[in-house]
Amino acid sequence: MTKDTHSDALPEDTPYSDLDALLDAAASAAGPAAAATPAERARWLSAAADALDGAADELVELAAAETHLPAAPRLRGELARTTFQLRLFGEVLADGAYLGARVDHADPQWPMGARPDLRRVNVPLGPVLVFAASNFPFAFSVAGGDTASALAAGCPVILKAHPGHPRLSALTGSVVREALLGAGAPAGIFEVIHGVDTGVVALRDARIAAAAFTGSVAGGRALFDIACGRPSPIPFYGELGSVNPVVVTPGAVAARGAEIAAGFAGSFTLGTGQFCTKPGLLLLPASHGLDDALREAVRATAAHPMLNERIAEGFAARLTELRAAEGVTELATGQPAALDGPDGAEPVPAALLQVTATDFLRAGDITRHECFGPSSLVVTYADAAELRALLDALEPGLTATLHAEESEADQVRAVLPALTRIAGRVLWNEWPTGVSVTWAQQHGGPYPATTAPTTTSVGTEAITRFLRPVAYQNFPDTLLPDPLREANPWHLPRRTDGKPT
């Protein structure tokens, strides 16, 4: 590592002249990265994961200093998730299904007329601009899922660092870049840039072929509009905002109401409420009788500092707006802040508010939008019809949770279509905080949860965001890409003449 990697000085915004050189390098790396075999790319990712593990102590210490998050278990666990994610995409590359290889041999008897030899495969889009998130300084930041999936796809990455942890971003970027180059990746495969304006300039640049973002609705929408308004628009994969409603049925209240209250309090205050999957609404039957259990659970939660002053101020303003809404009352608050946190940051206690369905619907947008921080809103519904009205009024999000009993099958079937309509992941008797990195994960949803509801930013399917299909017609076998050659030299799963092989 270079000496300035360890400096206490904040990284300066990347000069435009340096950005131009980095974009040139990324464009030059796109060809070699696309031509690399899956095994070669897997080796790059494994090297980056090993290097991050080797630098764990220094990285975690710096992350804790910049984000106010605890080193253990939070940050160490998040770094472990990050390196696991990098290695998992190595398995995706070895599997080969991500290429979507299809072979249709020439068929003179094809029902609609003679069919030519057609072969289809996914290819990398080109250089990807990734905007890092604030709330997960490892898993959704420099070496996070967007970076891992783009590199696995064969795309160079320009990573726009989040200003909430700039020194950590610089150090992580140095570790990853050196590991990739040491493993044989082409120069220009990965770079970190700093500065809001620098990121916007990069997004507008013709050398960028796609972009990914995790953050606020306002910031994500502004960048999405830029990406779509370019002379040559590009895909923009933004994860924006989500209220993540939780529906509790009367049967669930009767069977385990106190357990639900405790689990809910733990979920909406986890990470000081700074998770994109935080349950922001708890929809309870009007006769739930859980007020005391909810108060006890919330009052037991400790106050912690938020990620940075800007986020804390935004939370305070949004919470004030919620408290002022007609019909909204305070149900419980967490333990008060006894002492300032690290660097004088003020710990923020949890807040649980409540409102009836009638007042919730009357308040409009005030009660329906995300409040990023340790707060949530209990909404009481009178009957099944009022519950359906509530769900119909909610904007889409990342998750929707249902706490119910199997004996309430008819009630469950009645609300499931509404939950599916508004969420990319529907949970049964669990809590939405915590997103497992797996083959079947879906972390996305209709706008404003994401700008691309057919995709996911977590899990192995995330790689497909940075690929596009190309069909080759009547090419000689020797000139076809390896995934499409008749001998199938990479031993890929393919669909041949319509049948899986």
C-alpha positions in Angstrom: 0.0 0.0 0.0 1.1 3.5 -0.6 2.0 5.7 2.3 -0.9 8.1 1.8 -3.4 5.3 2.3 -2.8 5.4 6.0 -3.0 9.2 6.3 -5.5 10.9 8.6 -6.2 13.5 6.0 -9.5 13.2 4.1 -9.1 12.3 0.5 -9.7 15.3 -1.8 -12.2 15.3 -4.6 -10.8 13.6 -7.7 -9.7 16.2 -10.2 -11.5 16.0 -13.6 -8.2 15.5 -15.3 -7.5 12.4 -13.2 -11.1 11.2 -13.7 -10.6 11.4 -17.5 -7.5 9.2 -17.2 -9.3 6.7 -15.0 -12.2 6.5 -17.4 -9.8 5.9 -20.3 -8.1 3.2 -18.3 -11.5 1.5 -17.5 -12.5 1.7 -21.2 -9.2 0.1 -22.2 -9.6 -2.6 -19.5 -13.1 -3.6 -20.8 -11.9 -5.7 -23.6 -9.4 -7.8 -21.7 -11.9 -8.1 -18.8 -14.6 -9.4 -21.1 -12.2 -11.8 -22.8 -11.0 -13.3 -19.5 -12.3 -16.8 -18.7 -14.6 -17.3 -15.8 -11.8 -19.1 -13.9 -9.6 -16.1 -14.3 -12.2 -13.7 -13.0 -12.9 -16.0 -10.1 -9.2 -15.9 -9.3 -9.4 -12.1 -9.3 -12.3 -12.0 -6.9 -10.7 -14.6 -4.6 -7.6 -12.5 -4.4 -9.5 -9.4 -3.5 -11.4 -11.4 -0.7 -8.1 -12.7 0.6 -6.6 -9.3 0.7 -9.5 -7.8 2.5 -9.4 -10.6 5.1 -5.7 -9.9 5.6 -6.3 -6.2 6.2 -9.4 -6.8 8.4 -8.0 -5.3 11.6 -7.0 -2.0 10.0 -10.1 -1.8 7.9 -12.5 -2.5 10.9 -10.7 0.0 13.1 -11.0 2.7 10.5 -14.6 1.9 9.7 -15.6 2.1 13.4 -13.9 5.5 13.6 -15.7 6.9 10.6 -19.2 5.4 11.0 -19.8 5.1 14.8 -20.7 1.5 14.1 -19.3 -1.1 16.6 -16.3 -3.1 15.5 -17.7 -6.4 16.9 -19.9 -8.0 16.0 -21.3 -5.6 13.4 -18.3 -4.5 11.3 -16.3 -7.7 11.5 -19.4 -9.6 10.5 -20.1 -7.2 7.7 -16.5 -7.6 6.4 -16.9 -11.4 6.5 -20.1 -11.0 4.5 -18.3 -8.9 2.0 -15.5 -11.4 1.4 -18.0 -14.3 1.3 -19.9 -12.4 -1.4 -16.8 -12.0 -3.5 -16.0 -15.7 -3.3 -19.6 -16.6 -4.0 -19.5 -14.9 -7.3 -16.5 -17.1 -8.1 -18.9 -20.0 -7.7 -21.3 -18.2 -10.0 -18.6 -18.0 -12.6 -17.7 -21.7 -12.2 -21.4 -22.6 -12.6 -21.7 -20.8 -15.9 -25.5 -20.5 -16.0 -25.1 -16.7 -15.8 -24.0 -16.7 -19.4 -27.5 -17.9 -20.5 -25.9 -19.9 -23.4 -28.4 -21.2 -26.0 -27.7 -23.1 -29.2 -30.3 -23.5 -31.9 -29.0 -25.6 -34.8 -30.0 -24.9 -38.3 -33.4 -26.6 -39.0 -34.8 -26.5 -42.6 -38.1 -28.0 -41.2 -38.7 -25.3 -38.6 -42.5 -24.7 -38.6 -42.3 -21.0 -39.5 -39.7 -21.5 -42.2 -36.1 -22.7 -42.4 -34.2 -21.7 -39.2 -30.6 -20.5 -39.4 -28.0 -21.6 -36.8 -28.5 -19.2 -33.9 -26.4 -19.1 -30.7 -27.0 -16.6 -27.9 -24.8 -15.7 -24.9 -24.6 -12.9 -22.4 -21.6 -10.5 -22.7 -20.4 -7.7 -20.3 -21.9 -4.2 -20.7 -18.6 -2.4 -20.2 -17.3 0.0 -17.5 -19.7 0.3 -14.5 -20.0 3.3 -12.2 -20.9 2.2 -8.6 -22.1 4.8 -6.0 -21.3 3.4 -2.6 -23.8 3.4 0.3 -23.3 5.0 3.7 -25.0 2.5 6.0 -22.9 -0.6 5.1 -19.3 0.6 4.8 -18.2 -2.8 3.6 -21.1 -4.9 2.1 -22.7 -2.0 0.1 -19.6 0.1 -0.4 -16.3 -0.1 -2.1 -16.0 -3.9 -2.3 -19.7 -4.6 -1.9 -22.3 -6.4 -3.9 -22.4 -4.0 -6.9 -18.6 -4.1 -7.3 -18.4 -7.9 -6.9 -21.2 -8.6 -9.4 -19.9 -6.1 -11.9 -16.4 -7.5 -11.7 -17.7 -11.1 -12.0 -19.6 -10.1 -15.1 -16.3 -8.9 -16.7 -16.9 -5.1 -16.3 -14.3 -2.7 -15.0 -15.6 -0.6 -12.0 -15.3 3.0 -11.2 -16.4 3.3 -7.5 -17.7 6.7 -6.3 -16.8 6.7 -2.6 -19.4 7.8 -0.1 -18.5 10.9 1.9 -19.5 9.3 5.1 -16.4 7.1 5.2 -13.9 8.6 2.8 -10.7 7.3 4.4 -12.0 3.8 4.7 -13.1 4.0 1.0 -9.5 5.0 0.0 -7.9 2.2 2.0 -10.4 -0.5 0.9 -10.0 0.7 -2.7 -6.2 0.4 -2.5 -6.4 -3.1 -1.0 -8.9 -4.3 -3.7 -7.1 -2.7 -6.6 -3.7 -4.1 -5.7 -5.1 -7.5 -5.1 -6.9 -7.5 -8.5 -3.8 -6.4 -10.4 -1.6 -8.9 -8.5 -4.0 -11.7 -9.6 -3.6 -10.7 -13.3 -6.6 -8.4 -13.8 -5.9 -5.7 -16.4 -4.8 -2.2 -15.4 -7.9 0.1 -15.0 -10.1 -2.7 -13.8 -11.0 -0.9 -10.5 -10.6 2.6 -9.2 -12.1 4.8 -6.5 -13.1 8.4 -7.1 -14.2 11.0 -4.6 -16.6 14.0 -4.8 -20.3 14.5 -5.6 -19.7 16.5 -8.7 -17.0 14.1 -9.9 -19.5 11.3 -9.6 -22.1 13.2 -11.7 -19.4 14.0 -14.4 -18.5 10.3 -14.5 -22.2 9.3 -14.8 -22.6 11.6 -17.8 -19.5 10.2 -19.5 -20.0 8.1 -22.6 -17.3 5.6 -21.4 -19.6 4.5 -18.6 -22.0 1.7 -19.7 -24.1 1.2 -16.6 -24.4 2.5 -13.0 -25.5 1.2 -9.6 -26.6 3.2 -6.6 -27.8 2.6 -3.0 -29.1 5.6 -1.1 -31.9 8.0 -0.7 -34.9 8.4 -3.1 -34.0 12.0 -3.8 -30.4 11.3 -4.6 -31.1 8.1 -6.5 -33.8 9.7 -8.6 -31.6 12.6 -9.6 -28.9 10.2 -10.8 -31.4 8.0 -12.5 -32.7 11.0 -14.5 -29.2 11.9 -15.5 -28.5 8.3 -16.6 -31.7 8.3 -18.7 -31.2 11.8 -20.0 -27.8 11.1 -21.6 -27.5 11.3 -25.4 -27.0 7.5 -25.0 -29.0 6.4 -22.0 -27.6 3.7 -19.8 -29.1 1.2 -17.3 -29.2 2.7 -13.8 -29.8 0.2 -11.0 -30.8 2.3 -8.0 -31.9 1.0 -4.6 -33.7 3.9 -3.1 -36.3 3.9 -0.3 -38.6 1.4 1.5 -41.0 1.4 4.5 -41.2 -2.5 4.7 -44.6 -3.0 6.2 -45.3 -5.8 8.7 -48.8 -7.2 8.9 -49.9 -9.0 12.0 -53.1 -11.0 12.1 -55.4 -11.5 15.1 -54.4 -15.1 15.3 -50.7 -14.2 15.5 -51.4 -11.6 18.3 -53.2 -14.2 20.3 -50.6 -16.9 19.8 -47.4 -14.9 20.4 -48.1 -11.2 20.8 -45.3 -10.5 23.3 -42.8 -12.4 21.1 -43.8 -10.3 18.1 -43.5 -7.1 20.1 -40.0 -7.9 21.2 -38.9 -9.1 17.7 -40.3 -5.9 16.1 -38.5 -3.6 18.6 -35.2 -5.4 17.9 -35.7 -5.2 14.2 -36.6 -1.6 13.7 -33.8 -0.4 16.1 -31.1 -2.7 14.7 -28.1 -0.7 13.5 -29.9 2.4 14.9 -32.6 1.9 12.3 -30.3 2.6 9.4 -31.1 -0.5 7.4 -32.9 -0.3 4.1 -35.0 -3.2 5.3 -36.1 -1.7 8.6 -39.8 -2.4 9.3 -41.2 1.1 9.2 -44.8 0.2 9.7 -46.4 -2.4 12.0 -50.0 -3.0 11.0 -51.9 -4.4 14.0 -55.6 -5.3 14.6 -57.2 -2.5 16.6 -57.8 -4.8 19.6 -54.2 -6.0 19.7 -53.6 -5.3 23.4 -49.9 -5.1 22.9 -49.2 -1.6 24.1 -47.5 -2.6 27.3 -45.4 -5.3 25.5 -44.3 -2.8 22.9 -43.5 -0.1 25.4 -41.4 -2.6 27.4 -39.5 -3.8 24.3 -38.8 -0.3 23.0 -37.8 1.1 26.4 -35.2 -1.6 26.7 -33.4 -0.5 23.6 -30.2 1.5 24.0 -29.5 4.8 22.2 -26.6 4.8 19.7 -25.1 7.5 17.5 -26.1 7.5 13.8 -23.7 7.2 11.0 -23.0 10.9 10.6 -24.4 14.3 11.5 -26.2 14.8 8.2 -28.2 11.5 8.6 -29.0 12.4 12.3 -30.3 15.8 11.3 -32.4 14.2 8.5 -33.9 11.7 10.9 -34.7 14.4 13.5 -36.5 16.5 10.9 -38.5 13.5 9.5 -39.4 12.3 13.0 -40.7 15.8 13.9 -42.8 15.8 10.8 -44.3 12.4 11.7 -45.0 13.4 15.3 -46.9 16.5 14.0 -49.2 14.5 11.7 -52.8 14.5 12.8 -53.8 11.5 14.9 -50.2 10.4 15.5 -49.2 9.9 19.1 -46.1 8.6 20.9 -46.3 5.0 22.1 -42.8 4.5 23.5 -39.2 5.8 23.4 -36.0 4.0 24.0 -33.4 4.6 26.7 -32.3 8.3 26.7 -28.8 9.2 25.6 -26.7 9.3 28.7 -23.4 10.2 27.2 -22.1 11.4 23.8 -20.8 8.7 21.6 -17.5 8.6 19.6 -16.2 12.0 18.4 -18.9 13.7 20.4 -21.7 12.2 18.3 -25.0 12.2 20.2 -26.7 8.8 20.7 -30.3 8.8 19.3 -33.0 6.9 21.3 -35.7 4.9 19.5 -39.1 6.2 19.0 -42.3 4.3 18.4 -45.4 6.2 17.2 -49.0 5.0 16.6 -52.0 6.0 14.5 -55.3 4.6 13.4 -55.7 3.4 9.8 -58.2 6.2 9.3 -55.8 8.9 10.3 -52.9 7.2 8.5 -54.8 7.3 5.2 -56.0 10.9 5.8 -52.4 12.0 6.4 -51.2 11.0 2.9 -47.5 11.1 2.2 -46.5 12.4 5.6 -47.0 8.9 7.2 -46.2 6.7 4.2 -42.6 7.6 3.3 -39.5 6.1 4.8 -38.1 7.5 8.1 -34.4 6.5 8.0 -33.4 5.9 11.6 -34.6 4.2 14.8 -38.3 4.9 14.6 -41.4 3.0 13.4 -45.2 3.6 13.2 -47.9 1.3 14.5 -51.0 1.5 12.4 -54.2 -0.1 13.8 -56.8 -1.6 11.4 -60.4 -2.3 12.4 -61.1 -5.3 10.1 -59.9 -7.1 6.9 -61.4 -4.5 4.6 -59.5 -1.7 6.4 -56.3 -3.7 6.2 -56.7 -4.1 2.5 -57.3 -0.4 2.1 -54.0 0.3 4.0 -52.0 -2.1 1.8 -53.5 -0.7 -1.4 -52.4 2.8 -0.2 -48.8 1.9 0.5 -46.0 2.6 -2.0 -43.9 -0.4 -3.0 -40.8 -1.4 -1.1 -38.1 -4.0 -0.7 -40.0 -6.2 1.7 -43.4 -7.0 3.2 -43.7 -9.2 6.2 -46.7 -11.3 7.4 -47.0 -12.6 11.0 -49.9 -15.1 10.9 -50.9 -18.6 11.9 -51.3 -21.4 9.4 -54.8 -21.8 10.7 -55.6 -18.4 9.2 -55.1 -19.6 5.6 -58.1 -17.7 4.2 -56.9 -14.4 5.7 -53.4 -15.1 4.4 -54.5 -15.8 0.9 -56.6 -12.6 1.0 -53.6 -10.3 1.7 -50.8 -12.1 -0.1 -51.5 -10.6 -3.5 -51.3 -7.1 -2.0 -48.0 -7.9 -0.3 -46.6 -9.4 -3.5 -47.6 -6.3 -5.4 -45.6 -4.0 -3.2 -42.5 -6.0 -2.4 -39.7 -8.0 -3.9 -39.3 -10.2 -0.8 -42.3 -11.4 1.3 -41.5 -12.9 4.7 -43.5 -15.3 6.9 -43.2 -15.0 10.7 -39.7 -13.4 10.5 -38.2 -9.9 10.4 -36.9 -8.2 7.2 -33.6 -6.9 8.6 -30.8 -9.1 7.5 -30.5 -10.0 3.8 -28.8 -13.3 3.2 -26.5 -13.5 0.2 -27.7 -16.6 -1.6 -28.7 -18.0 -5.0 -32.4 -17.4 -4.5 -32.3 -13.9 -2.8 -34.3 -11.0 -4.2 -33.3 -7.6 -3.0 -35.4 -5.2 -5.1 -38.9 -4.1 -5.7 -41.1 -1.7 -7.7 -40.2 2.0 -7.6 -39.3 3.7 -5.3 -37.7 0.6 -3.8 -35.6 0.4 -6.9 -35.4 1.8 -10.4 -35.2 -1.7 -12.0 -37.8 -4.0 -10.3 -36.8 -7.0 -12.5 -33.3 -7.1 -10.9 -31.7 -7.7 -7.5 -28.7 -6.0 -5.9 -28.1 -8.9 -3.5 -27.5 -12.6 -4.3 -26.0 -14.3 -7.3 -28.6 -13.0 -9.8 -27.1 -9.5 -9.3 -24.6 -10.4 -12.0 -27.2 -10.2 -14.7 -27.6 -6.4 -14.3 -24.2 -6.0 -16.0 -24.7 -8.3 -18.9 -26.5 -8.1 -22.2 -27.4 -10.9 -24.7 -25.8 -11.2 -28.2 -26.9 -13.8 -30.8 -24.5 -15.1 -33.4 -26.1 -16.3 -36.7 -24.5 -18.9 -39.0 -21.0 -18.3 -37.7 -18.3 -21.0 -38.3 -17.6 -22.9 -35.1 -14.0 -21.8 -34.9 -15.0 -18.1 -34.8 -17.7 -18.5 -32.1 -17.1 -17.5 -28.5 -16.1 -20.5 -26.4 -19.4 -20.7 -24.5 -21.2 -21.3 -27.9 -18.8 -23.6 -29.6 -20.2 -27.1 -30.5 -17.8 -28.9 -28.2 -18.9 -26.7 -25.2 -15.2 -26.4 -24.0 -16.2 -24.7 -20.7 -18.8 -27.4 -20.0 -21.5 -24.9 -19.5 -25.2 -25.6 -18.8 -26.9 -24.7 -22.1 -30.2 -24.9 -23.8 -29.7 -26.7 -27.1 -32.5 -26.8 -29.6 -34.9 -25.8 -26.9 -33.9 -28.5 -24.4 -31.6 -28.1 -21.3 -28.3 -29.8 -21.7 
